[in-house]
Amino acid sequence: MSAEFRKGDKVQWSSHGTTVTGTVEEKITGDTETAGRKVRASRDEPQYRVRSDKTGRDAVHKPDALKRAK
C-alpha cells in the first residue's frame, strides 16, 4: 500500500542518484499536464506534484517514489 501525502508535507525522493527534499504541492487524481509533462493519474493511482527546496522546480512522482522527510 502506498503512502498518502497532503499539501505541505515534507518529502524526499531520488533524482539522478541524489536525494532531493521538497514539499507536496498537490495530489493529482486525473489526467493533466503539469511540471512540463503529461500526467496519467486517477483516484486509485494518484500522483503528487512536489517542489524541490533547493531548486524551486516542480516534479511529479508516484507515491511509491516519495517518502516522508525527517
SULJOBEL-V539352 format. One line per field, one symbol per residue. phi: phi as a letter, one per 30 degrees, with the letter a starting at -180 (. if undefined). burial: 1 if it has 16 or more other C-alpha atoms within 10 Angstrom, else 0. A space follows every 50 residues. Layout:
phi=???
burial=???
//
This chain:
phi=.ddcbbejddbbacbhicdccabdcaccbadabahiadbcbaddbdbbdb cdddcidcbbbdeddcbddd
burial=00001000011110000001111111111000000000101000011111 11000001111110111000
//
